[in-house]
Amino acid sequence: MNTKRYTWIPFYKEFAQKLMKFRNDRASLLKLIYENREEFIAGHLHDVKGYGNLLKDIDPFTVFGLFNRQLTNVNKINSIRLFKELFNMESDVPSDFAGVPVLNNMNSLFFGFKGKRGKNDIENIWILFEKVLNGEDFEEDFNAVSTALSFETLIDRA
């Protein structure tokens, strides 16, 4: 039995830094995800309710959600292993996920569906993510993102 806890922290830190390389090239990030969609169990990346149009843009928190959803630990670890390989990462694959918030599989996007989100909603999430990583003040950016993801938007996605 594994008694080590929080083994995910080094991987998540490195993963966040690797994601920043896609800050201005999200099409390549989505291409990478879609090419490995089955391995990521990423059937939920649609831009409308149900199944239909695939996402044309993505934010970093939704990418983290590919392995922070209600999945078995085996499936989480398989997704992380694949990202480790694709991103050429050095950190060990985590053996536990103690303390990691888990997303609902049916609602794991951090932005509204097409037609329900503002023009800059996804961009604003990247700005917030970057400021958090850089240790900058992000209160204003957090408020902008949380306001865009209003209760009505969440209800529309349900």
C-alpha positions in Angstrom: 0.0 0.0 0.0 1.3 3.4 -1.0 1.6 5.7 2.1 3.1 8.7 0.2 0.7 11.5 -0.1 0.7 14.5 -2.4 2.9 12.9 -5.0 0.9 14.9 -7.6 2.4 18.3 -6.6 5.7 18.1 -8.6 3.9 16.8 -11.7 1.1 19.4 -11.5 3.7 22.3 -11.2 5.7 21.1 -14.2 2.5 20.4 -16.2 1.3 24.0 -15.6 4.6 25.3 -16.9 4.4 23.1 -20.0 0.9 24.2 -20.6 2.1 27.8 -20.8 3.9 26.9 -24.0 0.5 26.6 -25.6 -0.7 30.0 -24.4 -0.6 31.4 -27.9 -1.0 28.2 -29.8 -4.1 26.5 -28.4 -4.9 24.9 -31.8 -1.8 22.7 -31.4 -2.9 21.8 -27.9 -6.4 20.8 -29.0 -4.9 18.9 -31.9 -2.7 16.9 -29.5 -5.7 16.2 -27.2 -8.0 15.2 -30.1 -5.3 12.9 -31.6 -5.2 11.1 -28.2 -8.9 11.5 -27.3 -9.5 7.9 -26.5 -6.6 7.6 -24.2 -7.6 10.8 -22.4 -11.2 9.6 -22.3 -12.0 13.1 -23.6 -15.5 12.5 -25.0 -16.8 15.6 -23.2 -14.9 18.3 -25.2 -17.9 19.6 -27.2 -18.9 23.2 -27.7 -22.6 22.6 -27.5 -24.9 20.6 -25.2 -24.6 16.9 -26.0 -22.4 15.9 -28.8 -21.7 18.1 -31.8 -19.1 20.6 -32.6 -15.7 20.0 -31.0 -14.0 22.8 -29.1 -12.0 25.3 -31.2 -10.3 26.8 -28.1 -9.5 25.6 -24.6 -8.3 26.9 -21.3 -5.6 25.4 -19.1 -8.0 24.4 -16.2 -10.1 22.4 -18.7 -6.9 20.6 -19.8 -6.1 19.8 -16.2 -9.7 18.5 -16.0 -8.8 15.8 -18.5 -7.3 13.9 -15.5 -9.0 15.7 -12.6 -12.5 14.3 -13.4 -14.4 11.5 -11.8 -12.2 8.8 -13.3 -10.6 5.8 -11.7 -7.0 6.4 -10.5 -5.8 4.0 -13.2 -7.4 6.2 -15.9 -6.1 9.4 -14.3 -2.6 7.9 -14.2 -2.9 6.7 -17.8 -3.8 10.2 -18.9 -1.0 11.8 -16.9 1.5 9.2 -18.3 0.4 10.2 -21.8 0.8 13.9 -21.1 4.2 13.2 -19.5 5.3 11.6 -22.7 3.7 14.2 -25.1 5.1 17.1 -23.1 8.5 15.5 -22.5 8.2 16.0 -18.8 10.6 15.0 -16.1 8.4 14.8 -13.0 7.3 11.4 -11.8 3.8 10.2 -12.5 1.8 10.7 -9.3 0.7 7.7 -7.3 -2.0 9.5 -5.3 -4.5 12.4 -5.8 -5.1 13.3 -2.1 -6.5 16.9 -1.9 -7.1 17.3 -5.7 -10.6 18.7 -6.4 -12.5 16.4 -8.7 -14.7 17.7 -11.6 -18.0 16.3 -12.6 -17.6 14.4 -15.9 -20.7 16.0 -17.4 -19.6 19.6 -16.5 -15.8 19.9 -16.7 -15.4 22.9 -18.9 -14.3 26.2 -17.3 -16.2 28.3 -19.7 -19.7 28.5 -21.2 -20.7 26.8 -24.4 -20.5 28.5 -27.7 -23.1 31.3 -27.8 -23.1 31.4 -24.0 -19.6 32.8 -23.5 -18.1 36.2 -24.1 -15.5 36.9 -26.8 -12.6 37.0 -24.3 -13.7 34.4 -21.7 -11.2 31.8 -22.6 -8.4 34.3 -23.1 -9.2 35.8 -19.7 -8.8 32.3 -18.1 -5.3 32.0 -19.7 -4.4 35.5 -18.3 -5.5 34.4 -14.8 -3.6 31.1 -15.1 -0.4 32.9 -16.2 -0.6 35.5 -13.4 -1.1 32.8 -10.8 1.9 30.9 -12.1 4.0 34.1 -12.1 3.0 34.9 -8.6 1.4 38.2 -9.7 -1.7 39.8 -8.2 -4.7 38.1 -9.9 -7.7 39.3 -7.9 -9.1 41.5 -10.7 -8.6 38.7 -13.3 -10.2 36.1 -11.0 -13.2 38.4 -10.6 -13.5 38.8 -14.4 -13.4 35.1 -14.9 -15.8 34.2 -12.1 -18.2 36.9 -13.3 -18.1 35.5 -16.8 -18.9 32.0 -15.5 -22.1 33.2 -13.9 -24.7 31.0 -12.3 -26.9 31.3 -15.4 -24.0 30.0 -17.6 -23.5 27.0 -15.3 -27.3 26.3 -15.4 -27.3 26.5 -19.2 -24.5 23.9 -19.3 -26.2 21.5 -17.0 
